[in-house]
Amino acid sequence: MSTRHVPIAIIGGGLGGLTAARVLHVHGIESAIFEREASAAARTQGGMLDIHEENGQKALRAAGLHDDFLKIVHQGGQAMRLLGPDGTVRVSEEDDGSGGRPEVDRGDLRDVLLNSLPDGTVHWGRKVTGARALGDGRHEVTFTDGSALTTDLLIGADGAWSRVRPLVSDAEPAYTGISFVETDLFEADTRHPHSAALVGGGFFIALGHERGFLAHRESDGSLHVYTALKAGEGWLDTVDFTDPDAAKAAVLAHFEGWDEGLRGLVADAEAITPRRIHALPVGHRWDRVPGVTLLGDAAHVMSPFAGEGANLAMFDGAELALAIAAHPGDTEGAVTAYEEALFPRSEASAADSAAGLERMFGERGLEQMVEFFTAGPAAR
């Protein structure tokens, strides 16, 4: 087994890990990212993200990439519609350009970060098999290709099912009670004009009876839809997703009596994917372990109902890198300072996410969301 030493090793090449590496690079500090995917083009990177002024955009400014970010903003993407099960529009907001949460395509944002790093920073096709402490704050990480590394600082940016997290915490994500079925309608304006008109130019929500549809218009003109159900953890296993027509019928059986236009977001879909929503406990934290820390979902995976996941991952990455730059020669002091700020920040966002889930999928979900949006931005 070949082993190399890397002073700062980042496990995971998502938005958080990339941001950490970029901010370190801006400050003249080398790092290496080890990513399980085979290449940058191995898979599509998901849907739209709203990037918040108070965290995601701050991270991009620290990375020197805010101007590049503005070039990929989806114009009109901050528009929002909220409907009831009968298709009646209850709240509608246009994107007048004054909002603080512009939408971008996740893949475009990842490309901005990737392209800002020196060649060779990201090591592709490195799936972790294990990580262990060697003493004196050093760690060893092994990979499925038979290689291994040792490092002075191991950063777990490897998502909800992190292989680094067990070094600091026994916590595991738990099912939140909500399951998603994701669908895509491609070239919506020409192939699905009714659905395109229904969703509009930005974010779309239809709620009722502890379930609903959440959708975005993508920058490529497609519609990406999350059908959300309050269901037992095993419900998705009862659906045969290898048979798209049968899977659509199983999902739509939970939306009998809903407006046909809303049902069409599933019935007319060209791709369908199941996903359970998991979260770590609100307030997840750990005792300081020398030479290792976590960021993003590895540290605080939460439900998506506060829209903070990607923003926090990038902010975590930037804050960790800035702490390292501010404590030359004192990695432990840097990581201690980072974690002291990380824990209360992530706890507040996780609590907001859990509250958002209850608000949207409670018995009065539609009414509560109408109240939420009509209260004005200051109350949100």
C-alpha positions in Angstrom: 0.0 0.0 0.0 1.4 3.4 -1.1 1.3 6.1 1.6 1.9 9.9 1.1 1.9 12.7 3.7 -0.4 15.6 3.2 -0.2 18.5 5.8 -3.9 19.4 5.3 -6.2 16.8 3.8 -9.8 17.6 2.9 -12.1 14.6 2.4 -14.9 15.5 0.1 -15.0 17.8 -2.9 -18.4 19.3 -2.4 -19.0 23.0 -2.0 -17.7 23.1 1.6 -14.5 21.3 0.9 -13.8 23.3 -2.3 -14.4 26.6 -0.4 -12.0 25.6 2.3 -9.3 24.7 -0.2 -9.9 28.0 -2.2 -9.7 30.3 0.9 -6.6 28.4 2.1 -5.1 29.0 -1.4 -5.9 32.7 -1.3 -3.8 32.8 1.9 -0.9 30.9 0.4 -1.7 27.6 2.3 -1.6 24.4 0.4 -4.2 21.6 0.9 -5.4 18.6 -1.0 -8.9 17.4 -1.6 -9.8 13.7 -1.9 -13.1 13.1 -3.7 -14.9 9.8 -4.2 -16.4 10.7 -7.6 -14.3 9.7 -10.6 -14.2 13.1 -12.2 -15.8 16.6 -12.1 -18.3 15.3 -14.8 -19.1 12.0 -13.1 -22.7 13.1 -12.3 -25.0 16.1 -12.4 -24.7 18.2 -9.2 -28.4 18.7 -8.2 -30.7 21.7 -8.6 -30.8 25.4 -7.7 -29.4 27.0 -4.6 -30.3 30.3 -3.1 -27.1 31.8 -1.8 -27.5 34.0 1.3 -25.8 37.3 1.9 -25.0 36.5 5.5 -23.1 33.2 5.0 -22.8 31.8 1.5 -22.0 35.1 -0.2 -19.6 36.0 2.7 -17.8 32.7 2.0 -17.5 33.6 -1.7 -16.1 37.0 -0.9 -13.5 35.4 1.3 -12.7 33.2 -1.6 -12.3 36.2 -3.9 -15.1 34.7 -6.1 -18.1 36.9 -5.5 -17.9 38.6 -8.9 -17.7 35.2 -10.6 -20.7 34.2 -8.6 -22.7 37.1 -9.8 -22.1 36.0 -13.4 -23.9 32.7 -12.9 -27.0 34.1 -11.0 -30.3 32.9 -12.4 -32.1 36.1 -13.2 -35.7 35.9 -11.9 -34.9 33.0 -9.7 -36.0 34.7 -6.5 -39.6 34.7 -7.6 -41.9 32.5 -5.4 -45.3 31.0 -5.6 -47.3 29.2 -2.9 -50.4 27.2 -3.9 -53.0 25.1 -2.2 -54.0 21.6 -3.2 -56.8 23.0 -5.5 -54.2 25.0 -7.5 -55.2 28.4 -6.1 -52.3 30.8 -5.8 -52.1 31.9 -2.1 -48.9 34.0 -2.2 -46.9 35.3 -5.2 -43.7 37.3 -5.1 -41.8 38.5 -8.2 -38.0 38.8 -8.4 -37.4 42.6 -8.5 -33.6 42.1 -8.1 -33.5 43.5 -4.6 -33.5 40.2 -2.7 -30.5 38.9 -0.8 -30.7 35.3 -1.8 -30.0 35.0 -5.6 -30.4 31.5 -7.2 -27.6 29.7 -8.9 -27.2 26.2 -10.4 -25.3 24.0 -8.0 -23.2 22.6 -10.8 -22.3 26.1 -12.0 -21.2 27.1 -8.5 -19.1 24.0 -8.1 -17.4 24.8 -11.4 -16.6 28.3 -10.2 -14.9 26.9 -7.2 -13.1 24.0 -9.0 -11.7 26.4 -11.7 -10.3 28.6 -9.0 -8.0 25.9 -7.6 -4.5 25.0 -8.8 -4.3 21.9 -11.0 -3.9 18.8 -9.0 -5.6 20.1 -5.8 -8.5 17.6 -6.2 -7.7 13.9 -6.3 -10.6 12.1 -8.0 -11.8 8.6 -7.5 -10.6 8.4 -3.9 -13.3 6.6 -1.9 -12.4 6.4 1.8 -12.4 3.0 3.4 -11.3 4.1 6.9 -9.6 6.7 9.0 -7.7 6.3 12.2 -5.7 8.3 14.7 -1.9 7.8 14.8 -1.2 9.9 17.8 0.1 13.5 18.3 -2.8 14.8 16.2 -1.8 12.9 13.1 -4.3 10.6 11.2 -4.2 8.0 8.5 -6.8 7.7 5.8 -7.1 4.6 3.5 -8.9 4.4 0.1 -10.4 1.7 -2.0 -7.7 1.9 -4.6 -5.2 0.7 -2.1 -3.5 4.1 -1.4 -3.3 5.8 1.9 -2.3 9.2 3.3 -1.2 10.6 6.6 -2.0 14.1 7.6 -1.5 16.7 10.3 -5.0 18.1 9.8 -7.9 15.9 8.6 -11.0 17.9 7.5 -14.1 15.8 7.1 -16.2 17.5 4.3 -17.6 14.2 3.2 -21.3 14.7 3.7 -24.1 13.2 5.7 -22.6 9.7 5.9 -19.1 11.0 6.7 -16.3 8.4 7.2 -14.4 11.0 9.2 -17.1 11.9 11.7 -16.6 8.7 13.8 -13.2 10.0 14.8 -15.0 12.7 16.8 -18.6 11.7 17.3 -20.8 8.6 17.5 -23.8 10.5 16.2 -25.5 9.3 13.0 -28.2 11.1 10.9 -31.8 10.0 11.7 -34.8 9.9 9.4 -36.9 13.1 9.8 -40.2 11.6 8.8 -40.2 13.2 5.4 -39.5 11.4 2.1 -38.8 13.1 -1.2 -39.5 11.8 -4.7 -37.5 14.0 -7.1 -38.8 14.4 -10.7 -37.5 16.4 -13.7 -39.4 17.9 -16.6 -36.9 18.8 -19.3 -37.3 21.7 -21.8 -40.4 22.7 -19.9 -41.4 25.7 -21.9 -41.8 23.7 -25.1 -42.4 20.1 -23.8 -44.4 20.9 -20.6 -45.8 24.4 -21.1 -48.6 24.0 -18.6 -46.2 22.9 -15.8 -43.8 25.7 -16.8 -46.5 28.3 -16.5 -47.7 26.8 -13.2 -44.2 26.9 -11.6 -43.2 30.3 -12.9 -39.7 31.6 -13.0 -38.4 30.7 -9.6 -39.3 28.7 -6.5 -42.7 27.0 -6.2 -44.5 25.4 -3.3 -47.8 23.6 -3.1 -48.9 22.3 0.3 -51.7 20.6 2.1 -52.6 17.5 4.2 -49.0 17.1 5.4 -47.5 16.7 1.9 -46.7 18.9 -1.1 -44.6 19.8 -4.1 -41.5 22.0 -4.0 -40.1 23.0 -7.4 -37.5 25.2 -9.0 -37.1 26.4 -12.6 -33.6 25.5 -13.5 -31.2 27.7 -15.4 -31.4 25.3 -18.4 -35.2 25.7 -18.6 -36.1 22.4 -16.9 -38.2 22.0 -13.8 -36.8 20.1 -10.8 -39.6 19.0 -8.5 -39.4 17.5 -5.0 -42.6 15.7 -4.1 -42.6 15.6 -0.2 -44.6 13.1 1.9 -44.8 12.6 5.6 -44.3 8.8 5.6 -42.7 5.9 7.5 -39.0 5.3 6.9 -39.8 2.2 4.9 -42.4 3.7 2.5 -40.0 4.3 -0.4 -39.0 0.6 -0.2 -42.6 -0.4 -1.1 -42.3 1.5 -4.4 -40.7 0.0 -7.5 -38.6 2.9 -8.9 -37.3 0.7 -11.7 -40.8 1.0 -13.2 -41.3 4.7 -13.7 -45.0 4.4 -14.5 -45.7 2.3 -11.4 -43.6 4.6 -9.2 -45.5 7.7 -10.5 -48.8 6.0 -9.8 -47.7 5.0 -6.3 -46.7 8.6 -5.5 -49.8 10.2 -7.0 -52.0 7.8 -5.0 -51.2 10.2 -2.1 -52.5 13.2 -4.0 -56.0 12.1 -5.0 -58.2 15.1 -5.4 -55.3 17.5 -5.9 -55.3 19.9 -8.9 -54.4 18.0 -12.1 -51.8 20.6 -13.0 -50.0 19.9 -9.7 -50.3 16.1 -10.3 -48.7 16.7 -13.7 -45.5 17.6 -12.0 -45.1 13.9 -11.3 -47.3 12.3 -14.0 -45.4 14.0 -16.9 -41.9 13.7 -15.4 -39.1 12.2 -17.4 -36.9 11.2 -14.4 -37.9 10.0 -11.0 -35.6 9.5 -7.9 -36.4 8.6 -4.3 -34.7 10.3 -1.3 -35.2 10.1 2.4 -34.5 13.2 4.4 -32.1 12.7 7.4 -30.7 15.0 10.0 -28.2 14.9 12.8 -29.5 16.0 16.2 -30.1 19.7 16.7 -27.1 20.9 18.7 -24.7 18.2 17.5 -21.2 18.9 18.8 -18.1 17.0 19.9 -15.2 17.3 22.3 -12.0 18.7 20.7 -10.0 15.9 19.0 -6.5 17.0 18.0 -5.8 17.0 14.3 -9.4 16.5 12.9 -12.5 18.5 12.4 -15.7 18.5 10.3 -17.6 21.0 8.1 -20.9 21.1 6.2 -23.2 18.1 6.3 -20.5 16.0 8.0 -20.8 18.3 11.0 -24.5 19.3 10.9 -26.6 17.7 8.2 -30.2 19.0 8.6 -33.4 19.0 6.6 -33.6 21.4 3.7 -36.5 23.5 5.1 -34.4 26.5 6.1 -32.4 26.5 2.9 -29.1 26.7 4.8 -27.2 23.5 3.9 -25.0 24.6 1.0 -24.6 28.1 2.5 -23.4 26.7 5.8 -21.0 24.3 4.2 -19.3 27.1 2.2 -19.3 29.4 5.3 -17.8 26.6 7.4 -15.1 26.0 4.8 -14.3 29.7 4.6 -14.3 30.2 8.4 -12.1 27.2 9.0 -9.6 28.3 6.4 -9.6 31.9 7.7 -8.9 30.6 11.2 -6.0 28.5 10.0 -4.6 31.6 8.2 -5.0 33.7 11.3 -3.2 31.1 13.6 0.1 30.4 11.7 1.9 27.5 13.3 -1.0 26.8 15.7 -3.5 24.5 14.0 -5.1 23.4 17.2 -5.7 27.0 18.2 -7.3 27.6 14.8 -9.5 24.6 14.9 -10.6 25.3 18.5 -11.6 28.8 17.5 -13.5 27.5 14.4 -15.4 24.9 16.4 -16.3 27.3 19.1 -18.1 29.4 16.5 -19.4 26.5 14.5 -21.4 24.8 17.2 -23.8 27.6 18.1 -24.1 28.7 14.5 -25.1 25.2 13.2 -27.4 24.6 16.2 -29.4 27.7 15.3 -29.7 26.7 11.7 -30.6 23.1 12.5 -33.3 24.3 14.9 -34.7 26.6 12.1 -34.7 23.7 9.7 -36.5 21.4 12.1 -39.1 24.2 12.8 -39.5 24.7 9.0 -40.3 21.0 8.5 -42.9 21.1 11.2 -44.4 24.4 9.8 -44.6 23.1 6.3 -45.8 19.6 7.0 -48.0 20.0 10.0 -51.8 19.9 9.9 -51.9 23.7 9.1 -48.9 23.7 6.8 -50.5 25.7 4.1 -51.9 28.3 6.4 -48.7 28.6 8.4 -46.6 29.1 5.2 -49.1 31.8 4.0 -48.6 33.6 7.4 -44.8 33.1 7.1 -44.5 34.7 3.7 -47.0 37.5 4.2 -45.3 38.5 7.5 -42.5 40.1 5.4 -38.8 39.4 5.1 -37.9 40.9 8.5 -40.1 38.3 10.2 -38.7 35.3 8.4 
